[in-house]
Structure formats: structure tokens, C-alpha cells
Amino acid sequence: MPESNHALVGIACLAVFAVMAMLMYSRRISALLALPVMAILMAILSGIPEKDILSDVINQGAVKMHGAYTTTMFGAVLADLMNKQGIAKSLIRWVAEFSGDNQFVLGLVMTLVTALLFSTLGGLGAVIMVGTIVLPALLSLSISSVTAGALFLFGISLGGMFNIAGWALYIDVLHLDPASIIGFVVPFAAIIALIVVTFLVVELKNWKNLKYLALALLLEFFAFPLLSQKAAAGAATKTAAAADPIASSLVSAVFVGLIILAISRHTRKTEGISGLALFTPITPLILVLVCHWDFIPAFLAGITYGVLTTWKRDSITVLTRSIIDGISSVIPAVVLMIGIGMLITAVRHPNIATAIEPIVKQVVPTTAIPYVIIFTLAAPLALYRGPLSLWGMGSGLVALIQKSTSLASSAIMGMLMSVGQIQGICDPTNTHNIWIATYLGTDTQTLLKKTAPYAWLATIAGLCLAVAFKFVPMS
């Protein structure tokens, strides 16, 4: 193909990209439809043969993200089980009683508990279930409705960073291993936690709370070097390594113990939630990080743990309903990932990649200082499923960046997680933002104004952290 034709194809593909962006921004078309349509139109405009469009872009593209959406389904089953068995409610109520009547302590602890729950939970149903408990608890101590909503959003976003079902998307798109992801997530989460503490101090306007900020800064000062070292060590270690035999034996012993507990509960007709059940949300995470299990076995173990620690006579029926309802709740996300797979397959085709590569090379920064500055300024493009949102148009852009530039996969991940704070916390089109605003009697724009400065600060911190970890060369 002549060079002039390459340029025309590149411009045409970017025009499709821009038109779809405007349609999504104006809510005339959803991301569920926009992504596959974008993939097919780009394929046609770039001259990909019809046979290849059908077999590669559509057929193979639809199953490209099979690992990510299968993991999402298993995670959704665990989340629904936690809802039906009352595990999440019990955890929140226990923490609310423990926190007492101190505004700062309750606000911080509720945010952290929300984060813990959303390391497993996901979807609007989970937001409603947790929000109807967390938000009234915050409001009961005269914390303003907008502040309560912002804290809840911070907790959801912070927990989402540790949601291993979400990691599957980074693994499939960027070909990263879990150790590389957790190596960045842990110190970044520590920074965001410090930002949440700062937010609380500012919002509550009580000088006595400065001691908590000082304590948080002190903990960050001593803990951050350790977290960074662990992150570097974790990134260098492949999680595919064999699990520790001692850990495997311990898991087997715990499983036997849980069976005995379930038999005891069945015999005694126990209905309440045991303290052991409160560890259900972190069970898959521990198995992935400590025992080096794959995601799906870890979620299956988490489901088993949740069933056995809450065993009742109808537990099998509840589990069956959780499988059906849980998977049903994530069908939109599965369809979205099917579209993402098609778009990634299309833009990685030589016809499109060759045409757009020169344009992408000129725009995307590949050294440290431009990386931080440009992506900080461009962070709002993560809103409305925009070009910096991995769950929207960004999936196609990520494939182009990875193929056309020298930017490492870890640097792309650092950028996406950093700007993702803007999208996850502030985006007025998020269904959970809309529900929270409605529940609190406010609007999404008010929540956006309240959270945007802090989310943007988190974005800058994340980008700087990626540079500090040498994901991006200095020059």
C-alpha cells in the first residue's frame, strides 16, 4: 500500500474513533455497541479482506478476552453469594459498631471496609446493597451527604484496584503477570489511602484530626520504602511458580476444618454468620498472592469458603441462585469485553497498525517528564468511556500504543490505573455515581466537583510512581 494511502487509512480510522467518541459522549450509542461497530468499520476502511474480518476480527476477536470475562463471571458468583448470605452486611455493621461516634474514624474505617468488599464485589447491585448500609452510617454522625458520597466512591475505586477479576483485563490486553500488577497496586493504594485521609481532614474541618494526618504521613514515610522494595521483588517473581508446599498443606487443612464446621452448623441448624465468614472477600486474593493460584481456582475456593462458613440447610439452593444471578449481573461487562476483543484484534492488524503507527508515535510520550505532564493533562479523557478508559475506547488505543511505541506494558498499565482514578471516582455516567447521587439527594456534577481535585492528585501520584519504578525511561 502506498504511503499516501497509509496516511488516508490512518486519518479515516481516527475519524471513526472520533465520531464514536462523540456518539458515546452524547449518549446516542453505548460502549457495548460502539466498540464492535468501530472494529468492523476500521477493518473495512483499512482494506482488510472480508474473509479476515469474519474469521479474525469478529470470530477470534469475540473470544480474545475469554480469560478476562470468564474470571469476571466466577468473581460475580462469589459477590452475589456474599450478598445473599449476608456476609457484606455483617462486616459493615460490625465495623460501624467498632468505630463508635468519631466522625473521622468512622469515615476512614467505612471507606476501608468498602474497599475491602469491592476487592471482590462489583456491579450496581453490590453498590446499592453496600451503600444502603454505609451511607446512612456516615450520615448518622452528621457527615455531609456529598462528603459521604465521595468517601463511598473512594472506597469503591480503592477496592477495585485489588479486584483480581479486573486484573484479568490487564493480563489479557497488556500480557502482564499478576506480580507486576500487584507490585504497582500496593504502593499506589497506600498513596490513595493518604489522599483519602487528607480529604477527610479538609472536609470535616476539625483541627483535632490533623493528628490523624500526621500519623498517616508517618506511617507512609516508614512503610513506603518497604512497599516499594516488595513491589520490585514481586515484579521480578513470576506468579506461575509452584505454590509453597506448606501453604498448600495449610489450605487443605483449612478446607477439612471448614467441612467439619459446615456439618456442625447443619446439625445444630445454625442460622447466624460466623466470624470466619467475614474473611470471604479476601480469600481469593490471599490464594493468588500467597499460594500463587490462578484466578478461577482462587474464586472457586472463595465460593467454597463462603458456602461452608455460612452453611444453612438451603445453602445449595442459595449457591445455585448465586451462580445464575451473579453471572446475569455481569453480562453487560462480558459483552463489553467481547467488543474490546474485536477492537484490539482489528487495530493490531497490519493494515490498521501500519497506517496509524506514525500518528500514535508523534502523540504518545515515551519518556518520563512528558509521560507525567501529558497524561496528567489528558486524564479527563478517561471520562465517558473515552480514549484513556480501558473499559471503553481506550482498549483500542492501548493496542496501538503497545504496537506502535516503545512504551513498556508496565508503563501503559501505570498510566491506565492512574487516569482510571478520574473515571472510576468522578465519571457522571457511571451507574454507581448516578445511584449514589440520587440516594443522597444531590447530583453527579456535585460529586464530580467534590472528588475531581483529589482524583487528579491520585492520577499525578500514580504517574510519578510509574516513573519512580522505572517503567518509563528518563530520556
N, C-alpha and C positions, 0 to 999 in steps of 0.2 A: 504494500500500500504506500503510495507517495506521501512525502512528509506533509504536503498541504492537506491531503485527505485526513491524515492523523490529527492535524490541528482541528479540522472541521468536526471530526468524530468526538474529539475531546470537548469542544465547545458545546456540541449537541447533548452529550451526556451530562455535562454540568448544567445545561439549561433544563433538562428533565429533573435533575436533582433540585434546582431552584424552584421550579414550578410545583413539584410535590411538596417542597418545604412550605411554600405559601398556602397550598391547599390544606396541609396539616395544621399550619398556624391558624388559619381561618376556620378550622374545624369542619371543612367541607368533605374531608376524607380522613379516615382513621389510619393509624400506622399499620393496622392489620391488613388493609388493602393497599396502602401506598407502597410498601416495601416490595411485594411481589410484582406489582404493576411497574414500578421503577426498574426492577431487574429485567423484566421482559422487554420494556421499551428501550432500555440501554442496549440490550443484546441485539434487537432488531436494527437500531440505528448504527451500531458498530459493524454490521455485516456478518454477524455470527450465523453460520448456516442453520436453517430451520431444524434439521435433524439434531444438531448440537444443542439448540435451545430446548428442545423437548427432552433429550436424554440427559444433558448435563445441567443446564440452568434450572429446569423445573424438576426433573425426576431426582437427580443426585443432590441438587440444592435443597430439596424439601427434607431430605434425611441427613443433611450435613451436620446439623446441630442435634442429632438424636441423643447424644450423651447428655447434653445440657437439659433437653426437655424431659428425658426420662428421669434424670435426677430430680428435676423440679416436681415431677409427679409424686415420687416417693417422699420428698420433703413435705408436699401438701397433705399427704395422708397422715404423717406424723403431726402436722399442725392442726388438722381437723380433729384428730384423736385427743390432743391436748385440750381443745375447746370442749368437746363432748364429755370428757371425763372430769372437767373442772380443774385441771392442773394449773392453768394460767390464772384463773380467778383465785385459787387458793394461795398461790405465790404472791399475787398483788396484795391481797387482804392481809397476809401475814406481814409483809413488809410495811404496809401502811400503819399497822398497829405498832410495829417495832420503831418506826420513825418518830412517833409522838406528835407534838404540836409545834415543832420548829419548822418554820417555812422553808429555810434553806436546806435543812437535812431532808425534809420530805420531798422537796423539788428535785434535789440531786439523786436521792435514792430511787424515786419513781422513774426518773429518766434512765438510770442504770438498769432497773428491772425491766423497763420497756425494751431497752437494748438487748438484754438477756433473752427475753421472749422472742424478739424479732430476729434473733440469730437462727431461729427455727421457723417461726410463724411467717406468714406472708399473705397478701391479698386483703381486699376491703373488709371481708367478713371478720378477719382477725383484728383489723384496726378498730372496727366497731365494738367487738367483744372486749378488747383491752381498754379502749377509750372510754367506754361507759363506766369503767371502774376507776381508771387512773385520773381522768379529768375531774369528776366530782370530788375525788380525794384532794386534789390540788386546790380546787375552788373552795373547799371547806375551810381552808386556812387563809382565806382572803387573798390568794394569789390571783391576779387579774386573769380574765379569760384569754386574752391574747398571749400573755406570758405562759399560761398553762398549755395552750395550743402549740406554742413554739417549743416548749420543753418536750412535749409528746413527739413532735416532728424530729427533733434532735435525736431522741431515743430510737425512733424507727430507723432513721438513717444510720446511726451508730451500730445498731444491731444488724442491719442489712450488710454491713461490711464483713461481718463474721458468718453470714448465712452461706454455708458451703454449697447450697444449691445454686446461688448466684455466682460462685467461683467457677462453676462448670462452664459458664458462658465465656469467661476469660480463657479458660483452658482450651475450649474448642476454637475460639476465634484467634487467640494470640499464641496458642501452643505453649503455654506456661505450665509449670508444675505447681502443686499446692504449696510447696515450701517457699517458692518465690513470692507467691501471693501473700501468705501469712507473714513473711519477712517484712513486707511493706505495711500490711494492715495493722499489725500490733503497735508499732510506734506511732503510726498516723492516728489510730484510735486514741492513743494516750494524749496526743495534741488536741484532738477534738474534745475529749473529756475536759481538758483545761479550758478550752473555749466555752464550754457549757458552764463551768464554774464561774468564769468571768461574766457570762451573760446573766447568771443568777444574781451575782453581786450587784451588777448595774441595775437590773430590773427591780430587785427588792428594795434598793435604796436604803440599806441599813448598814452603817459603817461597821457594826459589830461583825458583819460577815466577811470583812477583809481578812480576818484571821484564817478563814477557810481558804481564801485565795492564796494567802501566804503559805499555808500548809500544802496546797496543791502545787504551787511553784517549787516548793522544797522537794516534794516527792518526785516531781518531774525532773528536777535537777539531778537527783541521785539515780532515779530509775531509768531515765532516757538512755544514758550510755550503755546500760546493761541490755535494754531492749534492742538497741542498735546492734550490739555485738551478737545477741541471739538471732536477730534478723539476718545478719550477714552469714552466720553459721547455718541457719535454717535454709537460706537460699542456696548454699553450697551443697546441701544434703538432699539427695533425691528421696522423695517420699515413697518411691517404689521399692525401697529397701525392705528387706524382710522384717516383719514385726518382731519385737523383743519376745523371746520365749516366755520370760517371766510375766510380761504383760498379757500374753495370750493365755497363760495358765490362770492368771487372775480373772480375766474376762470369763473363762469357763466356770471358775468357782462362783463368780457373781451370778452367772446365769442359773446355776444349780440352786443357789440360795434364793433367787427370785421365784423359781418354780415352787420351792417349799413355801415361800411367803404367799404365793397365789393359792396354793392348796389350803393353807391355813385360813386365808381370807374367805375362800369359798365355803369351808367347813363351818366357820363362825358367822357366815353371812354378813361380813363387814361391808359397810357402805361408805365410810369416810375415806378421805385422801390421806395416805401415809406421808411422812416427811421424805421418804425415799423418792416418791413420785415427783417432788419438786426439782430433782436433778435431771428429769427427762429432757428439757431443752438443750442441755449441754452434752448429753451422752454422745450424739453423733460427732460433735466437734472434738471431743476427747479421743474418740476412736480413730478419727482421721489424723489428728496431730500427734498423739502419743503412740498409738498402735499401728499407724501407717495403713489403716484400712482404706479401701476405695469408698467412694461416696455412697453408692447404692447399698452395699452391705452395712455401712455405718447407719444409714437411715433405717434399714430393716431392723438392726439391733436396737435403735432408739424406739421404734414402734413396739418391738417385743418388750423392751424395758417398761414403756408406758403402760402397756396392757397388763403386764404381770404385777406392777406396783400399785395398780388401781383395780385389781381384779374384782369383778362382781359376777353374779350369775348371768347377766346379759352382756358380758364383755365381748363375746364372739359376735353378737349382733351389732354392738356398737362399732367394733372394728370393721365389720363389713360395710356399715353405713359410712364410716370414715374413708374407706377406700373409694367408694362411689362419690361421696360429696367432695372429698379432698381433690380428687382428680378433676371433677367437674369444675371446681373453683379456679383451676389454673389453665383451663382450655384456651382462654384468650392469650395467655403468655406462651403456650405451646404453639398456637397459630402464628404469633408474632415471631417466634424463633424459626418457624418454617420459612417465613418471609425473609428473615435475616439470612438464613442459609442460602436462599435463592439469590439474594442481592450480593452476598460475598462471592458466590460461585461466578456470578456474572462479571463483577468488576475485576476478578482475578484472571479472567480470560485474556489471552494476549491481545486480542483486538481492542479491548477497552483499556487494559492496563497500559499498553504502549501509547495509546492516544492521550491518556490523562496524566501519565507519569511526568512529563515536563512541567505541567501546570502545578501539580502537587509539590514537586521539588522546589519550586520557587516560593511557595507559600508556607510550607511546614518548616518550623525551626528545628535544627538538629544539633544545636549547641546550647550550653547551659543558660546563659543570660537571656537570649531571645526566647528560649523554651519557657522560662518563667514569665517573662513580660507578655509575650503574645498570647499564651494560653490563659493567663490571668485576665487580660482584656477581653478575650474571646469566650470566657466562661459562660456568659448568658446564652451562648449558642447551644448549651446543653438543655435549655428550656424548650418546651413544646415538641419533644421528640426530635430536636434539631440535630445538626451535623456533629455535635460533640456528645450526643447521647448514644451509648452503646445499645440501648433498647429502642432505638429509632433509626434515623438516617445515619447516625454515626457508625453503624455496623459496616456500611459500605465504604465510608471514608477511612475507617480503621484498616480495612483490607488494602485500600490504595496506599495509605501511608506505609504500611508494613512492606508492601511490594515495591514501592517507588522511592523510598528514602532509606537512609542509614540508621534511622531511629530504632533503637532496640525495642523488643516486645515489652520488656520491663518498663521502659520509659513511656511507652504508649499506655500500659496499664496504670502507671503512676498518674499520668495526665487524666485518664478517664475516671479514676477513682477520685481525683482531686476536684475536677469540674463537676463530677457526679454529685457532690455535696449541694451544689446550687440546684440541680434538677431534683434530687431526692427530697430536699428540705423545702424549697421555695416554690416549685412549679405550680402555678394556679390551676393547671389542668390535671394534676394528679387527683385520682379519685379520693385518696385519703385526705388530701388537703381540702377538697370540697366538702367532704363529710365533717371533718373537724371544724371548719369554719361555720357550717350550718348548725352543728350541735352546740357550738359556743355562742351563736347569735351574732357572728361577725362575718367578714368576707375574706376570700382568698387573697385579695390585694393587700389587706391589712396584715395578714400573716406574712406575705411576701416582704413588705416593708420592714417588719419586725425582725425577720430572720436573715434577710439578704446580707447585711454587713458582716454578720458572724459566719455565714456560709461562705462568703467570699474570702474572709480571713482564713477559713479552713482550706479553701482552694489554694491560696498562696502558700500556706504552710505545707500542703501536700506536694506541690510542685517543687518547693525548696528541698523537701525531704528526698524527693526523687533525685535531685541534683547531688545532695549530700551522700546518697548511697551510690553515686557514680553511675546511675542509669544513663545519664546524658554526659557526653564529653564536654569539658570546659571550652574547647575551641576545635 
